Amino acid sequence: MKYGPTILDIRKAKKISLKNLLQDQMTPSSYSRFVDKKTETSVNNFVALLENLNVTFDEYLYINNG
């Protein structure tokens, strides 16, 4: 699944800075590995990313599934 790349797409579409998205929840390098599909992230980090993007899980699934 492409969870990370979808987060990146949403962030770019909403023009949210990396600093505002991460808010000390994850490191930029961890985020980069996540969006590059090199690693997964914890549920806590994923939920925090959605909250910081102001996107519900249902909205995320809709975007992720096209």
matplotlib code that plots the C-alpha trace (Angstrom):
import matplotlib.pyplot as plt

x = [0.0, 1.1, 0.2, 3.2, 3.0, -0.6, 0.3, 2.9, 0.3, -2.2, 0.5, 1.6, -2.0, -2.8, 0.5, 1.4, 5.0, 6.9, 7.5, 3.8, 3.0, 5.5, 5.2, 7.9, 5.9, 8.4, 11.8, 12.1, 14.2, 11.6, 8.9, 11.0, 11.5, 7.8, 6.7, 9.4, 7.9, 11.1, 9.5, 6.2, 5.2, 3.4, -0.3, 0.2, 2.4, 0.0, -3.0, -1.0, -0.1, -3.8, -4.8, -2.1, -3.4, -6.9, -8.0, -10.2, -9.3, -12.3, -11.1, -7.7, -9.0, -11.0, -8.0, -5.7, -8.1, -8.5]
y = [0.0, 3.5, 5.2, 7.5, 8.9, 9.8, 11.7, 13.6, 14.3, 15.7, 17.8, 19.3, 19.9, 21.7, 23.6, 22.6, 22.9, 19.9, 21.6, 22.2, 18.7, 16.9, 19.2, 17.2, 14.0, 12.4, 13.3, 14.6, 11.6, 9.2, 11.0, 10.9, 7.1, 6.7, 8.7, 7.0, 3.6, 2.5, 1.9, 2.0, 4.3, 3.7, 4.1, 7.0, 8.8, 8.1, 9.5, 12.6, 13.2, 12.9, 15.3, 17.8, 17.6, 18.1, 14.9, 12.2, 8.6, 8.1, 11.1, 9.6, 6.3, 8.0, 9.9, 6.9, 4.7, 7.3]
z = [0.0, -0.6, 2.7, 2.8, -0.7, -0.2, 2.9, 0.8, -1.9, 0.6, 2.3, -1.0, -2.1, 1.1, 1.0, 4.6, 5.5, 6.8, 10.1, 10.6, 9.6, 11.8, 14.9, 16.6, 16.3, 13.9, 12.5, 9.0, 8.1, 9.4, 7.5, 4.3, 4.7, 5.2, 2.1, 0.0, 1.0, 2.7, 6.0, 7.8, 10.7, 13.9, 14.2, 16.6, 14.0, 11.2, 13.2, 14.2, 10.5, 9.6, 12.4, 11.4, 7.8, 9.0, 7.2, 8.6, 8.1, 5.8, 3.7, 3.6, 2.4, -0.3, -1.6, -1.3, -3.3, -6.0]

ax = plt.figure().add_subplot(projection="3d")
ax.plot(x, y, z, "-o")
ax.set_aspect("equal")
plt.show()
